[in-house]
Amino acid sequence: MIKNLPLMPDQASSFAAQSDLIYWALTLLTVAFTLIVFAALAFLAIRYRRGSKADRSRPLHGSHLLELGWTFPPLVLGLLMFVWSAKLFSTMYGRAPEGSEQIYVIGKQWMWHLQHMNGIRENNELHIPVGKPVKLTMISQDVIHSFFIPAFRIKRDVVPGVYTSIWFEPTRAGKYHLFCAEYCGTQHSEMGGWIYVEEPAEYQKWLASGGRRTADTQPLATTMEAKGLQLYEQQGCGNCHDADGLSRGPSLAGLFGTTVKLKNGATAVADEAYIRKSILEPNDQIADKYQQRMPSYKGQITEEQILDLMAYIRSIGPRPSASTTATPVSSATSGTRVHTATAGKPNPNLTASNAAPSRGN
Amino acid sequence: MSYQTTKDTPFPAKQTFPAPKNTYLNAASTVKSWLLTGDHKRIAILYLISVSFFFALGGLAASIIRLELTSPKGHFLEHETYNKMFSAHGIFMVFLFLIPSIPAVLGNFLVPLMIGAKDLAFPRLNLISWYLYTTAGGLILLGMMRGGVDTGWTFYTPYSSMYSNTNVSLMIVGIFIAGFSSIATGINFIVTIHTMRAPGMTWFRLPLFIWAQYATSVIIVLGTPVVAITLMLVVVERALGIGIFSPELGGDPVLFQHLFWFYSHPAVYIMILPSMGVTSEIISCFSRKRIFGYSFIAFSTLAIAVLGFLVWGHHMFVTSQSMYSSMVFSIISFLVAVPSAIKVFNWTATIYKGSVELSAPMMYALGFIGLFTIGGLTGLYLASIATDVHLTDTYFVVAHFHYVMVGGALSGFLGGIHFWWPKITGKLYDEGWAKLAAGLTFIGFNLTFFPQFMVGFLGMPRRYHFYPEEFQAYHVLSSAGASVLALGLIIPGIYLTASLIAGKQAPDNPWMAVGLEWMTTSPPPTLNFDATPIVTWEAYDYTPNDPEEARHAVINPALLEIHTGVDPLGDGMAGGLE
């Protein structure tokens, strides 16, 4: 029976123990206050029951001292809990540590689509190594979902139209539930899966097999940036955006993470949200010194393709981004190079892995 | 005017009382006299019947959900039907029961009586509000019969506006109209409390029930228009394709949540504040003692109403809301706990040196304090951002808000119904059955919802039809508790109804209470009082020292003077303005 009534979920991330500490501290407060109130009610109700001989002389109808006495302790305790909790929260939802493993997540009715930078794609499953921080960048293709791993004590909504992100560091190998926590329609309760946290060696083996544990002979995955470049070529983005092109549009080399000056005088950081918006709604943020020529790609490319393009643009960014350097295995296993590309032309090696590119149209 | 009482029964047992000649119930008996009445007491009865009806429907949906969840893969429902079932449960309970229950039933009946007025300020508006409510209820029922909705009561976009193929628009129009019914009631209460208090009934002589109704009305009037418009915008997006919330149309889906919770969080206080008012009345009466810290309870009521408008973002910590906004919402959410704590401690202190009688209403009131304490404290886990990240959208949240809304609001409603039943109907119910029901409700409630805290912490998400097997034991416990709770809620339906047919005539003041409402007949005449009362005493003028004497001497001398037509203030202002 005890086995059927577990008291706590697994603690499998670096946040779990800290979050639980706050949970149990709040539980202590809750039990203490509840006991005080219940005991006082019971004691007073019995002692002053009708007909009892208790002393009722000089009844009290109010007392400023007492009011202050029971106003301030809850206030102070509440503020302390706020500070403690907010501190942990700012780590949870703050910037992921340098060198985090970057994973892209797309939520759709009713499945999770997870993509590793080296191109391995998983559905409703995620393999990650123990002891290494993982950063998730997430977007929904339809309604709002929520990415929830109870054993890690993390959750974040996956919203259409905006990227949300979260990071965590798995601390214990095992198999843990992945749930969708935001109601998303008919099969909401089945939109879940498993997180496999593996020992580094196991994980390498998994990667080496291209994410397919049994079929080593299957073709290896194409990295996200390679797919991004392919798309960049197919769509003829370079006609305007290549560094050596006609300069009808700003060069994308070295763009990612920099601050961009806009035509309307404002500035914007060229982050994931900026790039996504520039592709889908190019009218909204025109870079300084350029004319608006670009058509909207809304409805023409999928969220997945945007993420691929993003990976490519990131790979030709000014500094080696945390995510690309964080997938060393890809160079060993998938046949494509890891791009710590310096600003300038796209790395030609990128095209090696797949179909022959046709530059321009 | 003194009553013979025996020590053990709350009612003057062996004595029979003649029914009063002219009451609001026997003033006229045609259907038309009910359906076109302007009498706040008759409208309260109309509301009582209609909210009970929708409560029963909501309860039925809850029973089906609990039955279905005893198995990890369900028993007899499709996913879609299950989703429609919890949506129906939420919509019936929140919009058609919890929000109108105490204000529209007890508030309607009691606000004029408690302040010594003949009626509410706008009797026709009051009647219209009931017709709006029934129209809303009718539309929502129609929507349910045409297949229901699967969006949950929260109607989150873009699911509700772009993806759901169910009767979203019809439901929303229903809820929109229900909102106007609330607004009409709210305005009526605000105006009545401001302008129609009897001479001598100063603000700080008002019963705390009135303060609670006042604060609730302010929230209703300020908040309801926001949610009404927000929901209409969902209909606009659905029907006309005008982009407001859907990113596909250039909208912002999280904007909906901001607007929705801007009302719906304060709405929680619309549900709980009136129950707090009821509790203040009952605790004071059955302790024979003035309420402890009257002004602290009154001002904490207003503080909750104000702060309640500033915490909506705590429903959205895990959305795309900025981290810094979340922190601001978190700290204000911790602050709102303080006035709630103040109330709980003041109620507890009221009993000190009182003379406590554990009648059925008192059991409900004590149950309210206990359950609200747990409900409020577990809210801290959710105000605390880091733990909220784990707990939000799990059964922990479900348990938390049921402790507040069912444990709190429903206990308050039932306590109030029992306390004022003799006044409303002129009949006495069976005290033994009532105590049994109060006990069963408390125990059944805890059995149902406590396991949900545990399973929520384990990670069981809410609104799940299928769930992993390791959560089953908790669901079975919860469902078992729900059957006890259901029993505790069905029994009052039976003995209260029975009292209407076979109950003994209630005396004017069976509890020896001191509020103005007890100083008229049971049931009261159409215009409430024979003469306008003049208030010369403070609220809760109870004396605990000699309970027996208190029972006999409770009728205030001032009132006797009113009855004999003497002006107790001697300033010739009897019946005039304050």
Interface residues (C-beta under 8 A of the other chain):
Chain A: M1 N4 L5 P6 L7 M8 P9 F15 Q18 S19 I22 Y23 L26 L29 T30 F33 T34 V37 F38 A40 L41 L44 A45 Y48 R49 R50 G51 A54 D55 R56 S57 R58 P59 L60 H61 G62 S63 L66 E67 W70 T71 P74 L75 G78 L79 M81 F82 W84 S85 A86 L88 F89 S90 M92 Y93 G94 Q109 D142 V143 I144 S146 F148 P150 A151 R153 I154 K155 R156 D157 V159 P160 G161 V162 T164 H177 F179 C180 A181 E182 Y183 C184 G185 T186 Q187 H188 S189 E190
Chain B: K7 H79 E80 N83 D150 T151 G152 Y156 P158 Y159 M162 Y163 S164 S246 P247 E248 D252 P253 V254 S287 R288 K289 R290 I291 F292 G293 Y294 S295 F296 F317 V318 T319 S320 M323 S326 M327 S330 I331 F334 L335 A337 V338 A341 I342 V344 F345 N346 T348 A349 I351 Y352 K353 G354 S355 V356 E357 L358 L366 I369 G370 T373 I374 L377 T378 L380 Y381 A383 S384 I385 A386 T387 V389 H390 T392 D393 T394 M454 F457 L458 G459 P461 R462 R463 Y464 H465 F466 Y467 P468 E470 Q472 A473 Y474 P544 N545 P547
